[in-house]
Amino acid sequence: MQKIIEYLKASIEEMKKVSWPTKKETYNYTLLVIFISLGLALFLGLLDLVFTKGLEFLITNK
């Protein structure tokens, strides 16, 4: 039981040393992740569309 208490005390001390982001930084990083995700989804969707249409063209025009 003593080791668990020591572990928890050490964990609390380490958490006090962490440099937490500000609310504004968190907001900005969240928006960045959302926009990058949307951009990547759009890019991959367009690639899928192009490859699908290309494959359909090759199959139907033999």
Secondary structure, 3 states (H helix, E strand, C coil): CHHHHHHHHHHHHHHHHCCCCCHHHHHHHHHHHHHHHHHHHHHHHHHHHHHHHHHHHHHHCC
